[in-house]
Amino acid sequence: MGVQFASLSPDGSKIALVASGPQQTTKLFIVDTAGGGLRSILTASGKPERLQNCRWVAATRLVCKVYSLEQFSGEIIGSSTVIAIDSDGKNVRSLSVRRTSNSQSVDFRGGAVIDYLPDQDGSVLMMRSYVPEERTDSFLNKTDEGMGVDRIDTRTGTTIHVESPQRDADEYITDGYGAVRIKGVTARNPDGYDLGSRKYLYREAGSREWQTLSTNIYSENSGFRPYAIDREGNFTYGLEKIDGRLAAVAYSLSGARTRSVIYQNPSVDVDQFIRTGRRGRVIGVSYATDRREAVYFDPTLKALSVSLSKALGGKSVHIADTSMDETKVLVWAGSDIDPGQYYLFDRTAKKLTPVIPQRPQLAGKTLAQVQAITYPAADGTMIPAYLTLPLGKEAHGLRAIVLPHGGPSARDEWGFDWLSQYFVARGFAVIQPNFRGSAGYGDVWFQKNGFQSWRTAVGDVASAGKYLVSKGIADPKKLGILGWSYGGYAALQAAVVEPDLFKSVVAIAPVTDLGTLAGSDRYWSNFYTSKTMIGTGPHLVEGSPARNVERIKAPIMMFQGTLDENVNQQQPRLMDQRLKAAGKKSELVIFEGLDHQLDDEAARTTILQRSGDFLEAAGN
């Protein structure tokens, strides 16, 4: 079992845990904080439903988001549903809008709770999608279309419309007290394709009139994007670029619409707001350099975080949830050698009580420490990375793995990593590079992205392997590379540009052909934004490992799920076919019914064991 999500009831008497179970199952557990043990009240089979999160809306009532993946006519369809359930497992009710045979279009979005209305015991404000309905034998046709906002009693299903549905609206933000103050409207062309930007509108306090706040071009990560509202201060928190890096800023929600910079970092993006309480009150921001750092606006909670971290041996501490009066706090704490543990802290009694480890199967296991390092790229640029070395071995002449992250708009952070720790336990040194093209370091570092700027990104990945060899850490005959998603692409393309460097390559759910990837979303609303990200030009051929298999020397092993909606299974199948046609060594393992995360205990065990054996065979 691995805990994926945790929530504390408003009265602090119970904790809800969403955890993975055998195969693809997810379960909802309830823990009585007075010591009543752990009991399961809901199970999702994973075929196709899986639980994503469950939050309390009353002392005995929860709202859960359920996600499904299914295949229709060759297309992989993701859909969501929101349900409510009592803490004893009874009175299960769907809160999403029901579709009927009279529906004139399809919308797979089940909606989302945008305000838990803590003063209204069991009612929520929910963003819900509507589609037109028409009956030939009735005048009672329904013309509503798009996302609106409804107030719903989760126990009875009684619904009051708060915001009329709007076709291109896809985001609403409240003030935490039930007032919808901000709306996001996505720009689309006449055919319905997303153009990569969203216009935000706001209301002044007490007004129903919408006014322009900002335009966020999310395909370029530019322009102000709001995240939360401070009702007392009458302003919205959000992120906006300053000097090429994301900073936390605030705009007043009044006619003046003045802007103030809350916090910016000279080296990295500010990428998260820290929120707490039943109303999601913003108490700080965070960013990641070598490690994730927090800047608290609330001095009391800052002192609490510092004292808890000190009491727990210097581990990173995250406030996961609080009771309504904030006297009881659900805390997560972890580190590079600790996958994480949940605790309940009673601020009145000053008592810290362990609840459950995030990964109980690793309790008591000794893990390897993660070092933040830098290494030189081919042009001399110093690349940040994390290096993990096996316990009890001299850092010389080891089997080693370069482990590039996915994305490419992502980055690795210091902390526990299950992939890295597995291979380190088998005796490998593992380096995780935050190559140029990674997110979090600003525009200059991101460049055009890891696909259009593949030469730089993949070159930096290859330089990580060269660094391990130059320092004597890696045996050059036993150097491998493994990646997942974009990381799998980078692993394969590194084998193209540096055919003599890596002796074995493992690619999990990898992109292998950029031209095919650019056209893969043509039936979906994000087609233009996806195509724009990939770009056009010679790099579609030069940067595609499936089009350059003749240069590859290392044996290849790939893994893929048939329900992967991020990377179509035809990507690794094409790579496998072309490698074999060229007389290269290739093995492709297909998992039926699994998605991009391959989140299945048996499948992940297979991936780890077979990858480890494959990488160990290099140089023998």
N, C-alpha and C positions, 0 to 999 in steps of 0.2 A: 504493500500500500504506500502511495505517495500523496501527501496533502497538497492540493492545488489551490485551495481557497479557504479562508476562514473568516467568520463574522461573529460578532458579539451581540447578544440580544439587548434591547434598550434598557432592561432592568438589570443587566449584568448576570442573570441567573443561568444562562445557557450559551453554549458556543456551537455554531454550525460549521461543519467541516465538509468540503467537497474533496473526495480522494479517489484516486485511480485504484481499480481492483484488478482481478485476474482478466487476462485477455484485454478486451477493449472496454470493459465496464467502468462506470463511474458511479460512486455512491455518495449519498448525503447522510452524514452522521450527526447526531446531537450529543453534546457533552453537557451534563449538569455540573455547573461550577462548584456546587456544594459537595460533589463527590459521588455522583450517581452513575459513573461509568460511561461507556461509549455504546450508543445504539444506532443502528441503521434504520432509516425511515423511507428511503427512496433509492432505487437502483435503475440506472440507464444502461442498456445492453451494449451500446456503442454500435449497434447494427440496425438503424443508423443513429439513434439518439445518443447524445452524450451531454452530461451536465457540465456547464462552464463555471457558473457561480451561483451562490444562494445568499441573499441578504435578508436580514430581519426587517419586517415592516410593523411588527408589534411583538409583545413579549412571547406570544405563542404562534406567530405567523411569519412565513418566509415567502420571498419571491425568488424564483430561480430562472436562469436563462438556459435553454436547452438548444443544442446545435445539432444539425443532421447533415450528412452527406450522402447523396444517392446519384445513380447514373441513369440518365434518360437519353435515348437516341444518340449515344456516344458522347454526350455532354455531362460533365460532373456538376451537380447542382447542390449548392449549400443553402440551407434554410435555417431559420431560428424560430423559436416559440418561447413565450414567457408564461410561466405557470406560477400559481400560488399554492401553498401547502401548509397545513398546521404542523406544529412541532411533534405531534404524535403520528404523523403520516396520513391524517385524514383530511377530508374536504379539499381535494385537489381540484383546481380550477384553472382553465386556460384564460389568460388575459389578452392574448393576441386576437386581432380581428379574424373572424372565421371567413374562409372563402366558400363560395357556393357554386353550383353548376351554372348560375346566372352571371358569374363574374366575367367581365369582358377583357381582362388582362391578368397577368400573373405578377405578383410581387412576393418574393420569398422572405422579405424582412418581417420578422415577428414583432419588431418594436423594442423599446427599451425604457426602463424607469428613469426619469430625469429628476424626480424629487420624491423622497420617501415620506414627506409630510409627517414628521414626528409628532405633531400635535393632534393628528387625526386617526390614531390607533387603527392601522390596517388599511388605510386608503393611500393611494399613490397618484402622482402625476406621471403619465406614461405617453411617450411618443409612439404612435401607432400608424401603420400604413393602411390606406384605403384604395380600393380599385372600383371602377364603375360597375354597376350591375343592371342588367336589362332583362325584362320578361315580356314576351310577346302578348301574354294574356293579362297584363296588368299595367296600370298607370303609375304604380308605386316603384318606379325605377330609381336607382341611386346613382348620382352623378359625382359624388365625392371621389377625389383622386389625389394621391400623394400622402405625405406625412402630416398628421395633425397631432394635437395633444388632448388627452382625455383624463379626467379625474375618475378613478375606478376604486370602488370598494372591493378589496381583494377577497372578502368572504362571500359577498352576495353577487358580485359581478355588476352591480349597479353603476352606470356610466353617465357622466356629465361631460359634454363637449366643452373644451376650454379654448382650443385654437382650431379653426377650420383647416382641413387638409389643404396643402398647397403642393402642386405637382413636383416642383423641383426643390422643395424644402427638405432638408435631411438632417437638421440639427436644431435643437432648442435648448436654451440654458435658462434656468430659474435662479431666483435670489435665495433659494433654500427655505423660503417661507410660502411657496406656492404661487408666486408671481412669475410668469414667463416674461423675461426682459430682453432676451437676445434670440434671433433666428438666423440660421445659415441657409442660404439658397445657392445651389450649385448651378454654374453656367453650363448649358447644354446646347448643341446644335439642333436644327429641326428634326433630325433623325433620332434624337435622344442620347447621343454620345456625350459623355462627360468631357468638358474642355479644359479641365485641370485647375479651375478657380472657383472660389466660393465667396459670395457677397454676404457680409454680416450686417444685420439691421438691429437696432436697439430701440427700446422704449424708455422714455423718462418715467420716473416714479409716478404711479397713478394714472398714466396715460395709456391709451390703446393705439396711438399713432406710431407707426414704424418710421425710423429715421436711419440714414446710412451711418454705419460705424466704420467698416473697413472692407477691403477686398484681399483675401488671402489666396495667393497663387500657390497651391500646395504642390503642384508639379515642379515648382522651383523653390519651395519652402520660403517664399517671400511674402511680405505683408503681414499685418497683425492678425493673429488667431486667438480669439478669446477662449478661456477655459472655465472661469468661475466668476461669480459676482459677490462683492462685499456690499450687503444691503445698507449697513450703517454708514459706510463711507460713500455709497452711491457710485461705485466704480467697478470695472471689470478687470480681472487679472488675465494676462495672456502672454504669448511669446511673439517676439518680433526681432528681426535681424538688426544688429547695430555693428558696424564695422565688419560685416561678413560673418558674424556669429550670433546665434540666438540668445536673446536676453529676456529676462522677466520684466514686463512693463505693465502699466495700468493706465486705462483711459477712463475719464469721468463719464458717467452716463447722464449727462445733462447737455444743454445747448452749447456750452463752451467746448466740450469734448477735449479737455486738456490731457496731455500725456505726461506720465512721470516714469522714470526708469527705476525699477525696484531693485534689480541686481543684474550685473553682467560680469562675466569672467574674461580676462584677457587672453586665455589660452584655449578654452573649450566652450561648447554650447551649454547654456542652461536648458535642460530638457524636461524637467519635471516640477510640478507643484506638489508640495506636501500638504495633505488635507486630513482633517480629523473631525470627529463628532458626527452626530446624526444628520447634520446639515452640510457636511462636507466643507467645513470652514478651512480656509487656506491659512496655514501656519508657517510656511516656509517654501524654499525652493531647493532643488538639488542638481548636481552636475557630476560628471565623472572625469577625473584626471587619471592618475595611476589607480586611485580608488574613488568610490563614490563619496561625495561630500555633501553636507546639508548646511543650509543657512536658515536659521529659524527666526521668524518675526516675533514669535511669542516667547518671551524670556523664561516663563514658567515651564513650558514644554521643552525648551532647549535644555534647561537644567535637568528635567526629568530624563531626557534622552542621554545626556552625558552621564548621569548617575547610574542609569540602567546599564549602559555600556561598560562602565567601570566595574559594576557588580558582577557582570557576566564575562569578565576577563578581557575587555577591550573589543568584543565582537561588534559587528555592525548591528544597529538596532533600528527597527522600523515599527512605528505604531500602526498596527493593522486595523484596529477598530476601538471604539470606546462605548461605554454605556451612555444613556441620555444625559446623565448629570456629570459624565466624564470622571467619576470617581473610580471606575474600574476600566482598566486599559488592557486590550489584547495586544501583546507584543510579539514580534518575530525577531530572533537574533541568530546570526550565523557568521561564518567566515570562510576562508579558503579551505580550512580543514574541518569545517563543521557545516553540513548541508542545511542546517537550520533547525530551530526548535521554537515552538510557540509557548508563551508564558501568559499567565493572567496576573496583572499587578493591581493590587488594591491600594489606592493612593491614601485612603483614610487610615488603614491598618498598617501601611508601608510593608505589605507582604507580597512577595513574588513567588508564584506557584507554577511549576512546569505543567503544561497541558499535554503536548504530544510532539515528538520529533517530526519534521517534515518528511524525512525518509527513514522510517523506523528500521528498515533492513540494514542500514549503515550505522546504527547506534553502536558505539564502542569500537568502531573500526578506526585504525590509525591512517590518516590521509597525508598526502605530501603537500608541503607549503608551495604557494604560488609567488614567484618573484616578478616584480615589474622591472623590465629592462628596456634598453633601446639598442638597435643595431643599424649599421649603415646600409642604405640602398645603393644601387649601382651608381647613382649620381651624387652620393655622399650624404643625402638627406637621412637624418636619424629617424628610424621608424619605431614607435612604441610597441611593445609586445609583452606577453606574459610567458614566463619560462617555468615549467614544472619538472623537477628531476626526481627519479625514483629514490625511495628511502633506502639507506644502507648501501648505496653504490657510489663509487667514485665517478665524478662527472667527466669521464674520459672514455672515448671509444664506444659509446653506447648505441644501441638501436635508437632511432629518433624519428619523430613524426612532426611535420609542419601541419598545423591544423587551422586553416583560414576559416573565418566566420561566414555565415550566410548574409543575405541582404540583397544587393550589396550595401543598401542604406541602413547599416547597423554597425555595431562595434562590440568587441569583447570587453568585459569588465573583470576586475579582481573579485575573486570569490570561488565558491565551489562550482565545478564543472564536471558533470558525470562522465562525459566522453573522455576528457583529459585524464581524470583520475583513474578510469579503468585502464587506459593504456600505460599510465605511469605505474600502476600496480603490477603490470606485466613486464616492467623493466624498461619501458621506453622513456626517453626524454621527449617532452612535448613543448613546442613553441607555438603561441597563438598571436599572429601579427595583426595589428590595426593598420593595415596597409592604406596607402592613399586611395581614396574612393570610399573609405569608411566614414560613417556619420559621426557626429559629435565633436569634430575638430574644426568646424567652420568651412566656408566656401572654398578657400584655397586648397585645403586638404581633400575635400570631397571631389574637386575637379568637376568633370562632366558626369561622373558616376562610374562605377566599376565595370560597366559594359562599354560605354563609349570611350572611356579612358583605360581600357583593359591593359594596354601595354605597360602603363605605370603600375596599376594595381597588381597584375600578375607578376610583373618584374619585382615588386616589393615582396610578394609572397615567396618567389624563388630565392630572393636575397636572404630570407630567414633561414632557408636550408643551408645556403653558403656560409652564413654566420656560424651555425652550429658546427659545420665541418672545420671552418677556420679556427675556431676556439678549441678544437679537439674534443668537443662534447660528443659529436656524432661520428661514428664510423662511416666514412663515405660510401662503403659498400652496403650499408644497412640503413640508408636514409629513405624514408617513405613520406607520402603526403596523403592526407585524408580530409575531405570536406563534405559539407551537407548543403544542398541547395546551391546558392551562389558559390559557397565554399567548394562544392563538388565541381562546379564549372572551373573555378580557379585551379583546383588540383589537376584536372584534365588539361587545361590550357598551359599550365606550368610544364607538364610533360611534353607539350608541343614545342615550347620555346626553349626549354632546357632538357633535351632528351637524355642527356648523360648524367643529370644531377640526381633525379629520384629513381630509385630501384623498384618501387612498387607504388601503385596509385589506387586509392579507394575513393569512390564518388557516390554519395548517397543523395538520391533525388536530384541529379544534376541537370543543369541546362547544358546542352551540347551544341545547339545550332541557333545562333542569334536571329537569323532571318526567319526561321520557323517560330521562334518565341515572339517576334514582333507581330506576327499575324495570328497568333493563337487566340486572341481575345476579340476577334472581329464580330462575334455575336453578343458581346457584352458591352455594357455602357462605358467601361474603362478602356476601350480599344484605342482611342486616340492618345490618351495619356500614357498607356503602356508602350505604344508604338513610338511616341516621342522620346520616352526614356531610352529605348534601345537605339533609336536614331537610324540614319541611313548612311551608306557609303561603303568603302572598302573594308571597314572593320567587321562588317557582317560576315565576310568570308575569312579574312585574316584572323579574326578573333573567335572563330568557331572551331572547337576541337574536332567535331565530327567532319569538318571539311579539310582537316589537316592530319588525318590519322597516319599518313605515310611517314611523318616525322617522329612519331612516338616509338620508343624502344621498350619502355617499362610495361610489365603486365598490368592489366586493369581489372578491378573488381567493382561492380556497381550494384546498388540496391534501389528498388523503386516500388511504390504502392500504386495499385490500379485506380484508387480514388483520390489521386493527388490533383487538387484543383490549382495549385501554384505552378507546378511543373508537370506538363502532360507526360504520361508514360512513354509516348513516342520519342521523346528526347533521348533517354538512355537506350531505347531499342534501336534507334538510328545509329547511335555511337557503336553499339555492340555489333550490329550488322556490318558496318564499314570497317571496323577493326578486324573482324574475322575475314572479311573479303580481302583485306590487305595482308593477311597472314600473321596478324598480331594476336597476342594472348589476351583474351577478354572473357569475363564471366559476368552474367547479369542474373541477379536474384529478384524475382517478382513476388510481391506479397499481395494476394487478392484481398480486396475490400479495405485496404488501409490508405490513409491520406498522407499528406506531406510530412507530418510529424512521425509517422510510423509508430504511433503511441499504443503499442501492444507489447505486453511483457515477453511473450514468446518470440515475437519478431525482433525486438531490440536485443534479446539475448543472442539470437542467431546473428544479428549484425555485429555485435561486439565480438563474439567468439570467432566467427569466420573472418572478420577483418583482422583481428589479432593474429590468427594463424597465417593469414595471407601475408601480412606485413612482416611477420617473423621469418617467413620462408625466404625473403630477400637476402641475398648474400651468403646463403648456405650452399 
